[in-house]
Structure formats: C-alpha cells, structure tokens
Amino acid sequence: MLALTLAAVGTAMADQPETSPAPAPNGKRAKRIYATVRLQGKQPVVDGKLDDACWREQGRWMGGYRTLVPNYDAKPTRETEIKILYDDRNVYVAIRAFEADVKGVARVSGDRDEFVGDIVGVCFDSYHDKRSGFEFDLTAAGQKIDVKLFNFSWDPTFNAVWEGKTGSEPDAWTAEFLIPLSQLRYNPEDTTWGLHSWRWIDRLKEESDWNLL
C-alpha cells in the first residue's frame, strides 16, 4: 500500500499556502510542498471534465505558479491550479488553466510527444533523487506527451500507458490524467516524491511553473 507525499521537484508534498513561497534569507526560494490524499470512493472518469465528486470534495487545489519565461519569477498572465489524488493503483491529476477567453487557447493538432499549442503537464521525480523524472503532458487539443527526464537530457521514446483528456469551462481549459503506478519506478518505502507542474501559453510564449526550476 502506498502512502504518498508529493513534493516539488527537489521538494515534498505537504500543506502549504497557495502562494509561491518567498525567497529564503540566503536568497534561494523555499521549496514548495503539496500534501496529496488517498482517493475515497469512486475514481474519476477521465473525460477532461472536472465534475467528478473527488475533484469537488477531496484534496485541495493549489495555485501560485510563477513564470519561468519570458520573465523569471513573475506573476503569470493567467492563473493555473492543480490537484493530485492517488490510490493503490493510480495517481490522478487535474489541472485547471484559467483564461479570460477560452477561444484564445491554442488547440493545435499534433503527433504524440509533439509540443504544439497550449500545454499543461506534471512530472514526478518518483525516486526523489533530483536527477530523473517521469513527465506527462497534455496539449489543449488533447494530444499526449510523455518523456523520461534526466539531468541534461530526455527520452521521448518513453511511451507509458496512461489516460489523459482535456475539456473546457467558461473561464478555463482543463486537463485530467490517470497515471498507473505500474508505469513509474519508485521506492515503496520512500513516500516523498519530487513534483513539477508547468503550463505553456503559446500565444504569449509564457511558461509558468508550480515550483520554479
């Protein structure tokens, strides 16, 4: 049985304010922590619609993303929120990418592992070694991207078996992920993983990160 605590890549998941942490006295930004909870009851239907009871009633949404580009550590043009749940078989992720006008979202058809249009994603450093990660992304058009990350490279031939769909709300586009634990590698005795989540707004060439890299 997995009792999972997720953390920023190089961090851990525990309760934290919904704002990006202020720089520590040494000038380095304090690491963010997110505490996920075990899913109770029915698992979400992965259809891109975040109307399942678990997304409404369990766990917590966290925002506080900050921009990586074009301006480092700035308030993003649009807010983003993430929620993560898990059970003995899967990790469940929901991302809500807010927009003033969802018609402006770049939904570009592409091949698997092609970074096109608006994108949101999540990456787990499931060994918590700060040297590797398993990344799962969805374009606004619903195309899957999955890569295995290393310190100075990535492997796009990593094609895991997972579910992912996107949808729309009046003020956001949404992404829903079901990632089987069988597709990851981790130490079952270490319940803290590294966590990274990001969003790309294509028309603005803006990337914002839940935990700045």
Accessible surface in RSA format (square Angstrom, percent):
REM  Atomic radii and reference values for relative SASA: ProtOr
REM  Chains: A
REM  Algorithm: Lee & Richards
REM  Probe-radius: 1.40
REM  Slices: 20
REM RES _ NUM      All-atoms   Total-Side   Main-Chain    Non-polar    All polar
REM                ABS   REL    ABS   REL    ABS   REL    ABS   REL    ABS   REL
RES MET A   1   193.27 100.1 111.52  73.8  81.75 194.6  87.19  74.1 106.08 140.5
RES LEU A   2    10.51   5.9   6.71   4.8   3.80   9.6   8.50   6.0   2.01   5.4
RES ALA A   3    60.52  55.6  56.90  87.8   3.62   8.2  57.98  81.6   2.54   6.7
RES LEU A   4     6.72   3.7   0.00   0.0   6.72  16.9   0.01   0.0   6.71  18.1
RES THR A   5    40.83  29.0  40.28  40.8   0.55   1.3  12.70  17.1  28.14  42.5
RES LEU A   6     0.00   0.0   0.00   0.0   0.00   0.0   0.00   0.0   0.00   0.0
RES ALA A   7     0.00   0.0   0.00   0.0   0.00   0.0   0.00   0.0   0.00   0.0
RES ALA A   8     0.00   0.0   0.00   0.0   0.00   0.0   0.00   0.0   0.00   0.0
RES VAL A   9    43.98  28.9  33.89  30.7  10.09  24.3  33.89  29.4  10.09  27.4
RES GLY A  10     6.75   8.3   0.00   N/A   6.75   8.3   5.08  13.9   1.68   3.8
RES THR A  11     8.17   5.8   1.74   1.8   6.43  15.3   8.17  11.0   0.00   0.0
RES ALA A  12    26.03  23.9  24.95  38.5   1.09   2.5  24.95  35.1   1.09   2.9
RES MET A  13     0.42   0.2   0.00   0.0   0.42   1.0   0.00   0.0   0.42   0.6
RES ALA A  14    41.17  37.9  40.92  63.1   0.25   0.6  40.98  57.7   0.18   0.5
RES ASP A  15   109.82  76.9  88.17  87.8  21.65  51.2  35.35  83.2  74.47  74.3
RES GLN A  16    39.57  22.1  33.83  24.7   5.74  13.7   4.69  10.0  34.88  26.5
RES PRO A  17    90.93  66.3  79.60  72.6  11.32  41.2  89.89  74.2   1.04   6.5
RES GLU A  18    79.45  45.6  65.31  49.4  14.14  33.7  24.51  47.4  54.94  44.9
RES THR A  19    92.51  65.8  89.06  90.3   3.45   8.2  72.72  97.7  19.79  29.9
RES SER A  20    26.12  22.1   7.00   9.3  19.12  44.0   4.33   9.2  21.79  30.5
RES PRO A  21    16.68  12.2   7.33   6.7   9.35  34.0  16.68  13.8   0.00   0.0
RES ALA A  22    74.70  68.7  58.64  90.5  16.06  36.5  62.85  88.5  11.85  31.4
RES PRO A  23    83.19  60.6  63.93  58.3  19.26  70.0  63.93  52.8  19.26 119.7
RES ALA A  24    33.93  31.2  23.89  36.9  10.04  22.8  29.41  41.4   4.52  12.0
RES PRO A  25   150.82 109.9 106.77  97.3  44.05 160.1 120.53  99.5  30.29 188.2
RES ASN A  26   111.90  77.2  73.18  70.7  38.72  93.2  46.74 112.5  65.16  63.0
RES GLY A  27    58.11  71.7   0.00   N/A  58.11  71.7  32.13  88.2  25.97  58.2
RES LYS A  28   150.46  73.4 145.57  89.3   4.89  11.6  93.07  83.8  57.39  61.1
RES ARG A  29    63.47  26.7  40.31  20.5  23.17  55.2  25.37  34.7  38.11  23.1
RES ALA A  30    43.68  40.2  34.88  53.8   8.80  20.0  43.26  60.9   0.43   1.1
RES LYS A  31   105.31  51.4  92.60  56.8  12.71  30.3  70.88  63.8  34.43  36.7
RES ARG A  32     1.03   0.4   1.03   0.5   0.00   0.0   1.03   1.4   0.00   0.0
RES ILE A  33    49.80  28.3  49.80  37.1   0.00   0.0  49.80  35.9   0.00   0.0
RES TYR A  34     0.52   0.2   0.51   0.3   0.00   0.0   0.00   0.0   0.51   0.6
RES ALA A  35    35.07  32.2  30.20  46.6   4.87  11.1  30.91  43.5   4.16  11.0
RES THR A  36    13.13   9.3   0.00   0.0  13.13  31.3   0.72   1.0  12.41  18.8
RES VAL A  37    62.21  40.9  58.30  52.8   3.91   9.4  62.19  54.0   0.02   0.1
RES ARG A  38    61.03  25.6  54.60  27.8   6.43  15.3  36.89  50.4  24.14  14.6
RES LEU A  39    14.60   8.1   3.13   2.2  11.48  28.8   3.13   2.2  11.48  30.9
RES GLN A  40   114.63  64.1 108.20  79.1   6.43  15.3  47.78 101.7  66.86  50.7
RES GLY A  41    72.18  89.0   0.00   N/A  72.18  89.0  41.72 114.5  30.46  68.2
RES LYS A  42   173.54  84.7 148.48  91.1  25.06  59.7 103.34  93.0  70.20  74.8
RES GLN A  43    82.82  46.3  75.53  55.2   7.29  17.4  22.26  47.4  60.56  45.9
RES PRO A  44     3.32   2.4   0.47   0.4   2.85  10.3   1.08   0.9   2.24  13.9
RES VAL A  45    85.93  56.5  81.18  73.5   4.75  11.4  85.90  74.6   0.03   0.1
RES VAL A  46    19.00  12.5   1.77   1.6  17.24  41.5   1.77   1.5  17.24  46.7
RES ASP A  47    55.32  38.7  41.42  41.2  13.89  32.9  24.71  58.2  30.60  30.5
RES GLY A  48     0.12   0.2   0.00   N/A   0.12   0.2   0.00   0.0   0.12   0.3
RES LYS A  49   127.58  62.2 122.58  75.2   5.00  11.9  70.41  63.4  57.17  60.9
RES LEU A  50    12.11   6.7   0.00   0.0  12.11  30.4   0.97   0.7  11.13  30.0
RES ASP A  51    86.32  60.5  76.07  75.7  10.25  24.2  39.30  92.5  47.02  46.9
RES ASP A  52    25.36  17.8  18.08  18.0   7.29  17.2  12.22  28.8  13.14  13.1
RES ALA A  53    49.09  45.1  42.55  65.7   6.54  14.9  42.55  59.9   6.54  17.3
RES CYS A  54     2.65   2.0   0.59   0.7   2.06   4.9   0.35   0.9   2.30   2.5
RES TRP A  55     3.50   1.4   1.02   0.5   2.47   5.8   1.25   0.7   2.25   3.7
RES ARG A  56   152.25  63.9 113.76  58.0  38.49  91.6  62.79  85.8  89.45  54.2
RES GLU A  57   125.86  72.3  88.17  66.7  37.69  89.7  41.17  79.6  84.69  69.1
RES GLN A  58    34.34  19.2  30.92  22.6   3.42   8.1  21.05  44.8  13.28  10.1
RES GLY A  59    36.68  45.2   0.00   N/A  36.68  45.2   7.13  19.6  29.55  66.2
RES ARG A  60    64.75  27.2  60.26  30.7   4.49  10.7  36.35  49.7  28.39  17.2
RES TRP A  61    44.51  17.9  41.08  19.9   3.43   8.0  33.22  17.7  11.29  18.3
RES MET A  62     0.33   0.2   0.33   0.2   0.00   0.0   0.00   0.0   0.33   0.4
RES GLY A  63     6.57   8.1   0.00   N/A   6.57   8.1   6.57  18.0   0.00   0.0
RES GLY A  64    14.79  18.2   0.00   N/A  14.79  18.2  11.11  30.5   3.68   8.2
RES TYR A  65     2.26   1.1   0.16   0.1   2.10   5.5   0.16   0.1   2.10   2.6
RES ARG A  66    61.91  26.0  61.91  31.6   0.00   0.0   5.68   7.8  56.23  34.1
RES THR A  67     3.69   2.6   3.69   3.7   0.00   0.0   3.66   4.9   0.03   0.0
RES LEU A  68    46.83  26.1  41.33  29.6   5.50  13.8  41.33  29.0   5.50  14.8
RES VAL A  69    62.55  41.2  62.55  56.6   0.00   0.0  62.55  54.3   0.00   0.0
RES PRO A  70    89.52  65.2  57.33  52.3  32.19 117.0  62.57  51.7  26.96 167.5
RES ASN A  71    95.16  65.6  91.47  88.4   3.69   8.9  19.17  46.1  75.99  73.4
RES TYR A  72   135.86  63.4 110.07  62.6  25.79  67.1  86.69  65.1  49.17  60.6
RES ASP A  73    40.94  28.7  29.03  28.9  11.91  28.2   6.61  15.6  34.33  34.2
RES ALA A  74    33.00  30.3  29.12  44.9   3.88   8.8  33.00  46.5   0.00   0.0
RES LYS A  75   147.15  71.8 126.80  77.8  20.35  48.5  96.06  86.5  51.09  54.4
RES PRO A  76     7.98   5.8   1.66   1.5   6.32  23.0   1.66   1.4   6.32  39.3
RES THR A  77    68.29  48.6  42.73  43.3  25.55  60.9  34.28  46.0  34.01  51.4
RES ARG A  78    67.33  28.3  64.22  32.7   3.11   7.4  12.60  17.2  54.73  33.2
RES GLU A  79    64.90  37.3  62.99  47.7   1.90   4.5  48.98  94.7  15.92  13.0
RES THR A  80     0.60   0.4   0.36   0.4   0.24   0.6   0.30   0.4   0.30   0.4
RES GLU A  81    43.65  25.1  43.65  33.0   0.00   0.0   2.60   5.0  41.05  33.5
RES ILE A  82     0.10   0.1   0.10   0.1   0.00   0.0   0.10   0.1   0.00   0.0
RES LYS A  83     4.43   2.2   4.43   2.7   0.00   0.0   0.00   0.0   4.43   4.7
RES ILE A  84     0.20   0.1   0.00   0.0   0.20   0.5   0.00   0.0   0.20   0.5
RES LEU A  85     0.00   0.0   0.00   0.0   0.00   0.0   0.00   0.0   0.00   0.0
RES TYR A  86    13.49   6.3  13.49   7.7   0.00   0.0   0.04   0.0  13.45  16.6
RES ASP A  87    29.36  20.6  29.36  29.2   0.00   0.0  15.94  37.5  13.42  13.4
RES ASP A  88    76.62  53.7  54.95  54.7  21.67  51.2  26.19  61.6  50.43  50.3
RES ARG A  89   186.95  78.5 178.98  91.2   7.97  19.0  62.93  86.0 124.02  75.2
RES ASN A  90    13.39   9.2  13.39  12.9   0.00   0.0   0.00   0.0  13.39  12.9
RES VAL A  91     0.00   0.0   0.00   0.0   0.00   0.0   0.00   0.0   0.00   0.0
RES TYR A  92     0.02   0.0   0.02   0.0   0.00   0.0   0.02   0.0   0.00   0.0
RES VAL A  93     0.00   0.0   0.00   0.0   0.00   0.0   0.00   0.0   0.00   0.0
RES ALA A  94     0.00   0.0   0.00   0.0   0.00   0.0   0.00   0.0   0.00   0.0
RES ILE A  95     1.08   0.6   0.68   0.5   0.40   1.0   0.68   0.5   0.40   1.1
RES ARG A  96    39.43  16.6  39.43  20.1   0.00   0.0   6.26   8.6  33.17  20.1
RES ALA A  97     0.60   0.5   0.60   0.9   0.00   0.0   0.60   0.8   0.00   0.0
RES PHE A  98    52.40  26.2  52.40  32.5   0.00   0.0  52.40  31.8   0.00   0.0
RES GLU A  99     5.34   3.1   0.64   0.5   4.70  11.2   1.78   3.4   3.57   2.9
RES ALA A 100    87.68  80.6  45.68  70.5  42.00  95.5  57.72  81.3  29.96  79.4
RES ASP A 101    79.82  55.9  73.98  73.6   5.84  13.8  33.16  78.0  46.66  46.5
RES VAL A 102    30.92  20.3  30.31  27.4   0.61   1.5  30.31  26.3   0.61   1.6
RES LYS A 103   183.74  89.6 151.19  92.8  32.55  77.5 101.33  91.2  82.41  87.8
RES GLY A 104    35.14  43.3   0.00   N/A  35.14  43.3  27.03  74.2   8.11  18.2
RES VAL A 105    10.48   6.9   0.00   0.0  10.48  25.2   0.00   0.0  10.48  28.4
RES ALA A 106    24.02  22.1  15.53  24.0   8.48  19.3  23.73  33.4   0.29   0.8
RES ARG A 107   104.39  43.8  73.92  37.7  30.47  72.6  43.79  59.8  60.60  36.7
RES VAL A 108    65.82  43.3  62.67  56.7   3.15   7.6  65.66  57.1   0.15   0.4
RES SER A 109   106.29  89.8  81.59 108.9  24.70  56.9  46.07  98.1  60.23  84.4
RES GLY A 110    21.43  26.4   0.00   N/A  21.43  26.4   9.12  25.0  12.30  27.6
RES ASP A 111   107.83  75.5 103.21 102.7   4.61  10.9  28.13  66.2  79.70  79.5
RES ARG A 112    89.96  37.8  70.81  36.1  19.15  45.6  38.77  53.0  51.19  31.0
RES ASP A 113    32.48  22.8  16.83  16.7  15.65  37.0   9.44  22.2  23.04  23.0
RES GLU A 114    71.09  40.8  66.32  50.2   4.77  11.4  29.40  56.9  41.68  34.0
RES PHE A 115    77.96  39.0  50.77  31.4  27.19  70.8  50.79  30.8  27.17  77.8
RES VAL A 116    30.18  19.9  24.89  22.5   5.30  12.8  30.18  26.2   0.01   0.0
RES GLY A 117     5.55   6.8   0.00   N/A   5.55   6.8   0.14   0.4   5.40  12.1
RES ASP A 118     0.23   0.2   0.23   0.2   0.00   0.0   0.00   0.0   0.23   0.2
RES ILE A 119     3.59   2.0   3.59   2.7   0.00   0.0   3.59   2.6   0.00   0.0
RES VAL A 120     0.57   0.4   0.57   0.5   0.00   0.0   0.57   0.5   0.00   0.0
RES GLY A 121     0.00   0.0   0.00   N/A   0.00   0.0   0.00   0.0   0.00   0.0
RES VAL A 122     0.00   0.0   0.00   0.0   0.00   0.0   0.00   0.0   0.00   0.0
RES CYS A 123     3.75   2.8   3.75   4.2   0.00   0.0   0.00   0.0   3.75   4.0
RES PHE A 124     0.00   0.0   0.00   0.0   0.00   0.0   0.00   0.0   0.00   0.0
RES ASP A 125     0.99   0.7   0.93   0.9   0.06   0.2   0.95   2.2   0.05   0.0
RES SER A 126     2.94   2.5   0.01   0.0   2.92   6.7   0.00   0.0   2.94   4.1
RES TYR A 127   106.31  49.6  90.86  51.7  15.45  40.2  64.16  48.2  42.15  52.0
RES HIS A 128    55.97  30.6  38.07  26.5  17.90  45.8  26.62  27.4  29.35  34.2
RES ASP A 129    47.58  33.3  28.67  28.5  18.91  44.7  23.81  56.0  23.77  23.7
RES LYS A 130   116.82  57.0  95.40  58.5  21.42  51.0  61.77  55.6  55.05  58.6
RES ARG A 131   152.91  64.2 146.56  74.7   6.35  15.1  48.65  66.5 104.26  63.2
RES SER A 132    30.10  25.4  19.65  26.2  10.44  24.1  20.84  44.4   9.26  13.0
RES GLY A 133     2.97   3.7   0.00   N/A   2.97   3.7   2.68   7.4   0.29   0.6
RES PHE A 134    11.42   5.7  11.42   7.1   0.00   0.0  11.42   6.9   0.00   0.0
RES GLU A 135    13.05   7.5  13.05   9.9   0.00   0.0   0.00   0.0  13.05  10.7
RES PHE A 136     0.00   0.0   0.00   0.0   0.00   0.0   0.00   0.0   0.00   0.0
RES ASP A 137     0.00   0.0   0.00   0.0   0.00   0.0   0.00   0.0   0.00   0.0
RES LEU A 138     0.00   0.0   0.00   0.0   0.00   0.0   0.00   0.0   0.00   0.0
RES THR A 139     0.36   0.3   0.36   0.4   0.00   0.0   0.36   0.5   0.00   0.0
RES ALA A 140     3.87   3.6   0.00   0.0   3.87   8.8   0.00   0.0   3.87  10.2
RES ALA A 141    46.66  42.9  10.63  16.4  36.03  82.0  15.96  22.5  30.70  81.3
RES GLY A 142    28.01  34.5   0.00   N/A  28.01  34.5  10.51  28.9  17.50  39.2
RES GLN A 143    47.70  26.7  44.39  32.4   3.31   7.9   5.15  11.0  42.55  32.3
RES LYS A 144    47.98  23.4  47.48  29.1   0.49   1.2  24.70  22.2  23.27  24.8
RES ILE A 145     0.00   0.0   0.00   0.0   0.00   0.0   0.00   0.0   0.00   0.0
RES ASP A 146     0.00   0.0   0.00   0.0   0.00   0.0   0.00   0.0   0.00   0.0
RES VAL A 147     1.03   0.7   1.03   0.9   0.00   0.0   1.03   0.9   0.00   0.0
RES LYS A 148    63.91  31.2  63.91  39.2   0.00   0.0  12.39  11.2  51.52  54.9
RES LEU A 149    41.73  23.2  41.73  29.9   0.00   0.0  41.73  29.3   0.00   0.0
RES PHE A 150    93.93  47.0  81.06  50.2  12.87  33.5  82.28  49.9  11.64  33.3
RES ASN A 151    90.41  62.3  59.10  57.1  31.31  75.4  17.73  42.7  72.68  70.3
RES PHE A 152   197.72  98.9 159.91  99.0  37.81  98.4 168.96 102.4  28.76  82.3
RES SER A 153    71.25  60.2  53.00  70.7  18.25  42.0  48.16 102.6  23.09  32.3
RES TRP A 154   139.72  56.1 122.00  59.1  17.72  41.6  99.17  52.9  40.55  65.8
RES ASP A 155    44.88  31.4  43.17  43.0   1.71   4.0  12.86  30.3  32.02  31.9
RES PRO A 156    62.53  45.6  59.82  54.5   2.70   9.8  59.82  49.4   2.70  16.8
RES THR A 157   106.65  75.9  86.18  87.4  20.48  48.8  75.86 101.9  30.79  46.5
RES PHE A 158    30.01  15.0  22.78  14.1   7.22  18.8  30.01  18.2   0.00   0.0
RES ASN A 159    89.25  61.5  62.09  60.0  27.16  65.4  19.87  47.8  69.38  67.1
RES ALA A 160     6.32   5.8   0.00   0.0   6.32  14.4   2.89   4.1   3.43   9.1
RES VAL A 161   112.37  73.9 108.89  98.6   3.48   8.4 112.37  97.6   0.00   0.0
RES TRP A 162     7.28   2.9   0.00   0.0   7.28  17.1   2.08   1.1   5.20   8.4
RES GLU A 163    88.59  50.9  86.33  65.3   2.25   5.4  33.92  65.6  54.67  44.6
RES GLY A 164     5.98   7.4   0.00   N/A   5.98   7.4   0.00   0.0   5.98  13.4
RES LYS A 165   113.92  55.6 113.78  69.8   0.14   0.3  56.53  50.9  57.39  61.1
RES THR A 166    29.98  21.3   9.70   9.8  20.28  48.3   1.02   1.4  28.97  43.8
RES GLY A 167    19.54  24.1   0.00   N/A  19.54  24.1  18.11  49.7   1.43   3.2
RES SER A 168    72.16  61.0  37.79  50.4  34.37  79.2  28.56  60.8  43.60  61.1
RES GLU A 169    44.72  25.7  37.79  28.6   6.93  16.5  26.94  52.1  17.78  14.5
RES PRO A 170   132.50  96.6 103.34  94.2  29.17 106.0 115.23  95.1  17.27 107.4
RES ASP A 171    74.18  52.0  73.56  73.2   0.63   1.5  30.58  72.0  43.60  43.5
RES ALA A 172     0.00   0.0   0.00   0.0   0.00   0.0   0.00   0.0   0.00   0.0
RES TRP A 173     1.57   0.6   1.36   0.7   0.21   0.5   1.36   0.7   0.21   0.3
RES THR A 174     1.22   0.9   0.92   0.9   0.30   0.7   0.33   0.4   0.89   1.3
RES ALA A 175     0.25   0.2   0.11   0.2   0.13   0.3   0.11   0.2   0.13   0.4
RES GLU A 176     0.19   0.1   0.19   0.1   0.00   0.0   0.19   0.4   0.00   0.0
RES PHE A 177     0.35   0.2   0.00   0.0   0.35   0.9   0.00   0.0   0.35   1.0
RES LEU A 178    10.63   5.9  10.63   7.6   0.00   0.0  10.63   7.5   0.00   0.0
RES ILE A 179     0.00   0.0   0.00   0.0   0.00   0.0   0.00   0.0   0.00   0.0
RES PRO A 180    26.49  19.3  26.49  24.1   0.00   0.0  26.49  21.9   0.00   0.0
RES LEU A 181    10.20   5.7   8.16   5.8   2.04   5.1   8.42   5.9   1.78   4.8
RES SER A 182    83.03  70.2  55.61  74.2  27.41  63.1  58.09 123.7  24.94  34.9
RES GLN A 183    44.41  24.8  38.37  28.0   6.03  14.4   3.02   6.4  41.39  31.4
RES LEU A 184     5.27   2.9   0.00   0.0   5.27  13.2   0.00   0.0   5.27  14.2
RES ARG A 185   130.99  55.0 129.01  65.8   1.98   4.7  44.88  61.3  86.11  52.2
RES TYR A 186    59.96  28.0  39.36  22.4  20.61  53.6  13.46  10.1  46.51  57.3
RES ASN A 187    73.09  50.4  68.77  66.5   4.33  10.4  22.91  55.1  50.18  48.5
RES PRO A 188    93.58  68.2  80.84  73.7  12.74  46.3  80.85  66.8  12.73  79.1
RES GLU A 189   156.27  89.7 123.09  93.1  33.18  79.0  45.60  88.2 110.67  90.4
RES ASP A 190    46.99  32.9  42.54  42.3   4.44  10.5  17.40  41.0  29.59  29.5
RES THR A 191    49.30  35.1  46.80  47.4   2.51   6.0  21.57  29.0  27.73  41.9
RES THR A 192    29.47  21.0  29.35  29.8   0.12   0.3   8.10  10.9  21.37  32.3
RES TRP A 193     0.18   0.1   0.18   0.1   0.00   0.0   0.18   0.1   0.00   0.0
RES GLY A 194     0.00   0.0   0.00   N/A   0.00   0.0   0.00   0.0   0.00   0.0
RES LEU A 195     0.12   0.1   0.12   0.1   0.00   0.0   0.12   0.1   0.00   0.0
RES HIS A 196    12.32   6.7  12.32   8.6   0.00   0.0   6.83   7.0   5.49   6.4
RES SER A 197     0.16   0.1   0.16   0.2   0.00   0.0   0.00   0.0   0.16   0.2
RES TRP A 198    25.36  10.2  24.91  12.1   0.45   1.1  24.40  13.0   0.96   1.6
RES ARG A 199     0.59   0.2   0.28   0.1   0.32   0.8   0.16   0.2   0.43   0.3
RES TRP A 200    54.40  21.8  54.33  26.3   0.07   0.2  47.74  25.5   6.66  10.8
RES ILE A 201     1.19   0.7   1.19   0.9   0.00   0.0   1.19   0.9   0.00   0.0
RES ASP A 202    37.16  26.0  37.16  37.0   0.00   0.0   0.00   0.0  37.16  37.1
RES ARG A 203   103.27  43.4  67.71  34.5  35.56  84.7  57.24  78.2  46.03  27.9
RES LEU A 204    69.57  38.7  52.24  37.4  17.33  43.6  56.90  40.0  12.67  34.1
RES LYS A 205   117.81  57.5 115.09  70.6   2.72   6.5  86.44  77.8  31.37  33.4
RES GLU A 206    10.78   6.2  10.53   8.0   0.25   0.6   0.54   1.0  10.25   8.4
RES GLU A 207    27.62  15.9  27.62  20.9   0.00   0.0   0.00   0.0  27.62  22.5
RES SER A 208     1.82   1.5   1.68   2.2   0.14   0.3   0.00   0.0   1.82   2.6
RES ASP A 209     0.29   0.2   0.00   0.0   0.29   0.7   0.00   0.0   0.29   0.3
RES TRP A 210     1.33   0.5   0.08   0.0   1.24   2.9   0.08   0.0   1.24   2.0
RES ASN A 211    13.40   9.2  12.52  12.1   0.89   2.1   1.09   2.6  12.32  11.9
RES LEU A 212    21.48  12.0   2.44   1.7  19.04  47.9   2.44   1.7  19.04  51.2
RES LEU A 213   108.83  60.6  68.08  48.7  40.75 102.4  99.62  70.0   9.21  24.8
END  Absolute sums over single chains surface
CHAIN  1 A     9855.0       7835.1       2020.0       5493.3       4361.7
END  Absolute sums over all chains
TOTAL          9855.0       7835.1       2020.0       5493.3       4361.7
